[in-house]
């Protein structure tokens, strides 16, 4: 089953691509500078940024389509949910000891991703209902 790209869904996916792309660049290029500021390992920041690159490519490729398989949208929402879970899991795992700014950084980006995932879910449901 495919879902027609509505303006709302397209805008939310574009926002995700923009935010994820900006975060990737910030973490890849800025890892050595952010690390002491946030109390997070530079390698963690760098590789978290690298992980975002294929996700951004996926989002951009989807934005060019008029319709998208529903399963791909579910995958995108799931990837975002996993990012949120991993972010909070990292904070509670004890594997890293970020300072207060680092905790705020991880929590804020996780909450932003959670909001994007929720809006993507709403957009997918609205688009599916509009075509039904």
C-alpha positions in Angstrom: 0.0 0.0 0.0 1.3 3.4 -0.9 0.6 6.8 0.7 0.2 9.9 -1.3 2.6 12.7 -0.2 0.4 15.4 1.2 1.9 18.9 1.8 1.8 18.2 5.5 3.7 14.9 5.3 6.2 16.3 2.8 6.9 19.3 5.1 7.4 17.1 8.2 9.8 14.8 6.3 11.6 17.8 4.9 11.9 19.2 8.5 13.3 15.9 9.6 15.8 15.9 6.8 16.9 19.5 7.6 17.1 18.9 11.4 18.9 15.5 11.0 21.2 17.0 8.3 22.1 20.0 10.5 22.7 17.7 13.5 24.9 15.4 11.4 27.1 18.3 10.2 27.2 19.7 13.7 28.2 16.4 15.3 30.7 15.4 12.6 32.5 18.7 12.2 32.0 19.9 15.7 32.7 16.8 17.7 36.1 18.0 19.0 34.6 21.3 20.1 31.3 19.9 21.5 32.9 17.1 23.5 34.4 19.2 26.3 31.4 21.5 26.3 28.9 18.6 26.7 31.0 16.1 28.6 30.3 13.5 25.9 33.0 11.5 24.1 34.1 13.1 20.8 33.9 9.7 19.0 30.3 9.2 20.2 29.3 12.6 18.7 31.2 12.0 15.5 29.8 8.5 14.9 26.3 9.6 15.8 26.6 12.3 13.1 27.9 9.7 10.6 24.9 7.4 11.4 22.5 10.2 10.4 23.9 10.7 6.9 22.2 7.7 5.3 19.0 8.5 7.1 19.1 12.0 5.6 19.8 10.6 2.2 16.7 8.3 2.6 14.5 11.3 3.6 15.7 13.4 0.7 15.1 10.6 -1.8 11.6 10.1 -0.4 10.8 13.8 -0.7 11.2 13.6 -4.5 8.3 11.1 -4.8 4.6 11.7 -5.2 3.7 8.5 -3.2 5.6 6.4 -0.8 5.2 2.8 0.4 3.5 2.9 3.8 6.1 0.5 5.1 8.9 3.0 4.4 7.1 5.6 6.3 6.7 3.2 9.2 10.4 2.4 9.0 11.2 6.2 9.2 9.0 6.6 12.2 10.5 3.5 13.8 14.1 4.7 13.2 13.2 8.0 14.8 11.7 6.1 17.8 14.8 4.0 18.1 16.9 7.2 18.1 14.8 8.5 21.0 15.1 5.3 22.9 18.8 5.1 22.3 19.3 8.7 23.4 17.5 8.3 26.7 19.0 4.8 27.1 22.5 6.3 26.8 21.8 8.9 29.5 20.5 6.2 31.9 23.1 3.5 31.0 26.0 5.0 32.9 28.2 4.5 29.8 28.8 8.2 29.5 28.8 10.9 32.1 27.7 14.1 30.4 27.5 17.4 32.3 24.2 19.2 32.6 24.6 20.8 29.2 25.3 17.4 27.7 22.2 15.9 29.3 20.1 18.8 28.1 21.6 18.4 24.6 20.8 14.7 24.4 17.4 15.1 25.9 16.4 18.1 23.7 17.4 16.4 20.5 15.6 13.2 21.6 12.4 15.2 22.3 12.7 17.0 19.0 13.0 13.6 17.2 10.1 12.2 19.2 8.0 15.2 18.0 9.0 14.7 14.4 8.1 11.0 14.7 4.7 11.8 16.1 4.0 14.4 13.4 5.1 11.9 10.7 2.7 9.3 12.2 -0.1 11.9 12.1 0.8 12.9 8.5 0.9 9.3 7.4 -2.6 8.6 8.9 -4.1 11.7 7.4 -2.6 10.9 4.0 -3.9 7.3 4.2 -7.4 8.5 5.2 -7.5 11.1 2.4 -6.8 8.5 -0.2 -9.1 5.9 1.3 
